[in-house]
Structures are given as structure tokens and as C-alpha cells.
């Protein structure tokens, strides 16, 4: 699959309640999380967008796409992406995973075939918000949201999912590759 066959979406519409401040505006190496993630998806995708209704990003270099189901969590952002996209494959990248790299995503992309979701997993968990989602998942995403079912992991049970193991033997691997920065303690541990 080449670059013009996928669209990139940075997911930054959350409440950041555990962090206590907007995670997308946190800084790493002098760059906001959102700006960093936009840079990654722009290198990998034909078009890139920010999934957010947050007015805190007035100088965002890409178009912002709001949720059609406000308050429904990350699943609503995925829905907005799949509804808006014109490509079958869509790279979804949460703004609070600032250590992923283009090489990591190229590895995930190499696993895309007939599935609806291609996502990484390590020894501890799966990461559907750092993944590739196929447009064919849209009807089931929308059905879940209409039924007030907002849990991404519950929806995954109904989709054709490829889970790609991420481990220390991969050339792009670092121990913090999939780290999620959700709390001030996470920020202190991984960034400061």
C-alpha cells in the first residue's frame, strides 16, 4: 500500500481528565504532542487531519474534524475519521502516545490485508488508538455509537482484527515506544 492509499488522523478530542490539562498541548523536545503526531501522519499519509473540536488548536496546520457523537470518547473520533475519509485504510494516532515512529507504523502497514483493524500489542495490552482502521469498520462503529456502546475494546470483538506483536527484537523498538501519557505521573516518568 502506498502513501496515497491511506489517510492519517490524530486523535485529540479527549477530556484529559486524568492529566488535568490538555494532553495535546504538552511538550516533548520543544514540540506539542499534537504537532509531533501531525508530523508523523503527514510523512506516512496522503492527507492528514486532527480529530478534535478543541479550540485550543487555532494554528493547527491540518483541518480539524469534529465528532458527530460528542462526549462518546475515542470511538466517536474513530467514527468521524471513517466517515470523513476517502481512503480504505486510515492511520489513527492518539495524541498521548508521543514515542511512536514512522518506522513503527511502516511495520504495522506491512500487515494490512483484508482486516478491519491492524493494531499493535505488547506483553501488557493492545493499542487500538495507535492503529490502522479500514473504512469497512464504519457500519459497526456507527451501530455501537447509536446503541450508546462507547467502549473500543468491546467493539473490537465484532471486527476482523490483526494484532501485531511489538517486541524488543524489532529494529525500531524502544521500551517506551507504546507508552501512553495519561497522568502527570506518566509525564514525569517518560518525558521529564
Secondary structure, DSSP 8 states (H G I E B T S, - for coil): --GGGEEEEEE-----TTTTS-GGG-EETTEEHHHHHHHHHHHH-SEEEEE---TT-TT-SSEEE--SSTTSTHHHHHHHHHHH-SSSEEEEEETT-TT--HHHHHHHHTT-SS-SEEEEE-SS-EEEEEEEEEGGGHHHHHHHHHTT---HHHHHTTS-EEEEE--TTSTT--TTTT----SHHHHHHHT-
